Amino acid sequence: MSDKILKHLEFVQNTINRMSTNSFIIKGWAITLIGIIFGLNKLEGNYLFEYSDYNLPVEIVIIVLIILLFWFTNAYFLQQERRYIYIYSKTIEQFNTQNNNLILDMNYKNYITPSNSNLTDQNRKIIIKAILSFCIVGVLISFLSFESIFFKIIISNILILVSVFIITYFISVKYLCDFWACLMGRTIVSVYGMLIILVLLINHSMFNAGMKKNIKNEKCICVIKTNK
């Protein structure tokens, strides 16, 4: 293997490290920024839906949108990282022979003896459809079973996030560089999903502990004094 090839692989590996670092920094910024917003900003609880039974303040909606923005940005860098990993793998394939097929190979799965238990694409699709069906049924049951809107939202979010987390284990390798597959990455779902659930819990404790009903039920008592 020539020095040019080794230098090329070094450049690719440096790019992979940079993309991975960017993803890590974005996660840190997301958690830090959300903490700063809750710590320094006085949330007034301005109603997004004035006549709804559950108060979802404008500030909370903005925070959720910020989390989604970081989520999509993180998915973009993860997609770039996977693309360069693919370039690295394709570069070393030309130097792999039957006698020595693990030159510079960083994929641990290639060091394991293949078995007959690998799932086919058809089986993967069946499993993913089953998980999605279970998720949809669970969301419908939660909306029909619970009277509290808070529990409907929390249970639905948890079911969706857990389903997406499990689906990532059954995504075919050929889709790993697609943006939607990166958006469903296990680490990304774990971090940003937990942030969204945490924000919803804070919203419930701060703005939905009977405060809105008390405000709506307040009445002005006018006392008319007459001059004698």
C-alpha positions as CSV (number, residue, x, y, z in Angstrom):
1,M,0.0,0.0,0.0
2,S,1.5,3.3,-1.1
3,D,2.0,6.4,1.0
4,K,-0.6,8.2,-1.0
5,I,-3.3,5.7,-0.1
6,L,-2.3,5.9,3.6
7,K,-2.4,9.7,3.5
8,H,-5.8,9.5,1.8
9,L,-7.1,7.2,4.5
10,E,-5.6,9.5,7.1
11,F,-7.5,12.5,5.7
12,V,-10.8,10.5,5.6
13,Q,-10.2,9.4,9.2
14,N,-9.6,13.0,10.3
15,T,-12.8,14.1,8.7
16,I,-14.7,11.3,10.5
17,N,-13.2,12.4,13.8
18,R,-14.3,16.0,13.1
19,M,-17.8,15.0,12.2
20,S,-18.1,12.9,15.4
21,T,-16.7,15.9,17.4
22,N,-19.3,18.2,15.9
23,S,-22.1,15.8,16.9
24,F,-20.8,15.7,20.4
25,I,-20.5,19.5,20.7
26,I,-24.1,19.9,19.3
27,K,-25.5,17.6,22.0
28,G,-23.6,19.5,24.7
29,W,-24.8,22.9,23.3
30,A,-28.4,21.7,23.2
31,I,-28.4,20.5,26.9
32,T,-26.6,23.7,28.0
33,L,-28.8,26.1,26.1
34,I,-32.0,24.5,27.4
35,G,-30.7,24.7,30.9
36,I,-29.8,28.3,30.5
37,I,-33.2,29.2,29.1
38,F,-34.9,27.5,32.1
39,G,-32.5,29.0,34.6
40,L,-32.3,32.6,33.4
41,N,-35.5,33.2,31.6
42,K,-38.7,34.0,33.6
43,L,-41.3,31.9,31.8
44,E,-44.6,33.9,31.9
45,G,-46.7,31.0,30.7
46,N,-48.4,33.0,27.8
47,Y,-51.1,30.6,26.5
48,L,-50.7,29.2,23.1
49,F,-54.3,27.9,23.1
50,E,-56.3,30.2,25.4
51,Y,-59.4,28.0,25.7
52,S,-57.8,24.6,25.8
53,D,-57.8,22.3,28.8
54,Y,-54.0,21.9,28.8
55,N,-51.8,24.9,28.9
56,L,-48.8,24.8,26.4
57,P,-47.0,28.2,26.7
58,V,-45.4,29.8,23.8
59,E,-42.0,29.6,25.6
60,I,-42.2,25.9,25.9
61,V,-43.1,25.5,22.2
62,I,-40.0,27.6,21.3
63,I,-37.8,25.4,23.5
64,V,-39.2,22.3,21.8
65,L,-38.5,23.8,18.3
66,I,-34.9,24.6,19.5
67,I,-34.5,21.0,20.5
68,L,-35.7,19.8,17.1
69,L,-33.3,22.3,15.4
70,F,-30.4,20.8,17.2
71,W,-31.8,17.3,16.5
72,F,-31.8,17.9,12.7
73,T,-28.3,19.5,12.8
74,N,-26.9,16.6,14.7
75,A,-28.5,14.2,12.2
76,Y,-26.7,16.1,9.4
77,F,-23.3,15.6,10.9
78,L,-24.0,12.0,11.7
79,Q,-24.9,11.5,8.0
80,Q,-21.6,13.1,6.9
81,E,-19.7,10.9,9.4
82,R,-21.4,7.7,8.0
83,R,-20.7,8.8,4.4
84,Y,-16.9,9.2,5.1
85,I,-16.9,5.8,7.0
86,Y,-18.4,4.4,3.8
87,I,-15.6,6.0,1.7
88,Y,-13.0,4.6,4.1
89,S,-14.5,1.1,3.8
90,K,-14.6,1.3,0.0
91,T,-11.0,2.5,-0.1
92,I,-9.6,-0.5,1.8
93,E,-11.7,-3.0,-0.1
94,Q,-9.4,-2.9,-3.1
95,F,-6.5,-4.1,-0.9
96,N,-8.3,-6.9,0.8
97,T,-7.6,-10.4,-0.6
98,Q,-8.7,-13.8,0.3
99,N,-5.6,-14.5,2.3
100,N,-5.6,-11.1,4.1
101,N,-9.0,-9.4,4.0
102,L,-8.8,-7.4,7.1
103,I,-6.2,-4.7,6.2
104,L,-7.1,-1.5,8.0
105,D,-10.6,-2.8,8.5
106,M,-12.2,-1.0,11.5
107,N,-15.6,-2.8,11.3
108,Y,-15.6,-5.3,14.1
109,K,-18.4,-7.3,12.4
110,N,-16.0,-8.4,9.7
111,Y,-13.8,-10.1,12.3
112,I,-16.7,-12.3,13.4
113,T,-17.5,-15.6,11.7
114,P,-20.8,-15.0,9.8
115,S,-23.8,-17.0,10.9
116,N,-27.1,-18.0,9.3
117,S,-29.1,-15.9,11.8
118,N,-28.7,-12.7,9.9
119,L,-32.0,-11.1,9.0
120,T,-33.0,-10.6,5.4
121,D,-34.3,-7.2,4.2
122,Q,-37.8,-8.7,4.0
123,N,-37.7,-9.9,7.6
124,R,-36.4,-6.4,8.7
125,K,-39.3,-4.8,7.0
126,I,-41.8,-7.1,8.7
127,I,-40.3,-6.4,12.1
128,I,-40.3,-2.6,11.5
129,K,-43.9,-2.7,10.4
130,A,-44.8,-4.7,13.5
131,I,-43.1,-2.2,15.7
132,L,-44.8,0.7,14.0
133,S,-48.2,-1.0,14.3
134,F,-47.6,-1.6,18.0
135,C,-46.7,2.1,18.4
136,I,-49.8,3.3,16.6
137,V,-52.0,1.0,18.7
138,G,-50.3,2.1,21.9
139,V,-50.8,5.8,21.1
140,L,-54.5,5.2,20.3
141,I,-55.0,3.3,23.5
142,S,-53.3,6.0,25.5
143,F,-55.5,8.7,24.0
144,L,-58.7,6.6,24.7
145,S,-57.7,5.4,28.2
146,F,-56.4,8.5,29.9
147,E,-58.5,11.5,30.7
148,S,-55.5,13.7,31.5
149,I,-54.0,15.4,28.4
150,F,-50.7,15.3,30.1
151,F,-50.6,11.5,30.3
152,K,-51.8,11.3,26.7
153,I,-48.9,13.4,25.5
154,I,-46.2,11.8,27.7
155,I,-47.2,8.2,27.1
156,S,-47.5,8.9,23.3
157,N,-44.1,10.5,23.2
158,I,-42.5,7.7,25.2
159,L,-44.0,5.0,22.9
160,I,-42.9,6.8,19.7
161,L,-39.3,7.3,21.0
162,V,-39.0,3.8,22.3
163,S,-40.3,2.4,19.0
164,V,-37.9,4.5,16.9
165,F,-35.1,3.4,19.2
166,I,-35.9,-0.2,18.6
167,I,-36.3,0.2,14.9
168,T,-32.8,1.5,14.5
169,Y,-31.5,-2.0,15.3
170,F,-33.3,-3.3,12.2
171,I,-32.4,-0.7,9.6
172,S,-30.6,-2.2,6.7
173,V,-27.0,-1.3,6.2
174,K,-27.7,0.2,2.7
175,Y,-29.9,2.9,4.4
176,L,-27.5,4.0,7.1
177,C,-26.2,7.0,5.1
178,D,-29.7,8.3,4.4
179,F,-30.7,11.4,6.4
180,W,-33.9,9.7,7.9
181,A,-31.8,6.9,9.2
182,C,-29.4,9.3,10.8
183,L,-32.3,11.2,12.3
184,M,-33.4,8.0,14.0
185,G,-29.9,7.3,15.4
186,R,-29.9,5.7,18.8
187,T,-27.8,8.3,20.6
188,I,-29.7,11.2,19.0
189,V,-33.1,9.7,19.9
190,S,-31.9,9.1,23.5
191,V,-30.6,12.6,24.0
192,Y,-33.2,14.8,22.3
193,G,-36.1,12.5,23.1
194,M,-35.3,12.7,26.8
195,L,-34.9,16.5,26.5
196,I,-38.4,16.8,24.9
197,I,-39.9,14.6,27.6
198,L,-38.1,16.6,30.3
199,V,-39.5,19.9,28.9
200,L,-43.0,18.5,28.8
201,L,-42.7,17.4,32.5
202,I,-41.4,20.9,33.4
203,N,-44.3,22.4,31.5
204,H,-46.8,20.3,33.4
205,S,-45.4,21.1,36.8
206,M,-45.1,24.8,36.1
207,F,-48.2,25.7,34.1
208,N,-50.7,22.9,34.5
209,A,-51.1,22.3,38.2
210,G,-54.6,23.8,38.3
211,M,-53.3,27.3,37.6
212,K,-55.2,27.9,34.4
213,K,-58.5,26.7,35.8
214,N,-58.1,28.9,38.8
215,I,-57.3,31.9,36.5
216,K,-60.4,31.2,34.3
217,N,-62.6,30.9,37.4
218,E,-61.5,34.1,39.0
219,K,-64.3,36.6,39.1
220,C,-64.2,40.3,39.7
221,I,-66.4,41.2,42.6
222,C,-67.5,44.8,42.3
223,V,-68.7,46.6,45.3
224,I,-70.9,49.6,44.7
225,K,-70.8,52.1,47.5
226,T,-73.6,54.5,47.8
227,N,-73.3,57.8,49.4
228,K,-75.7,58.3,52.2
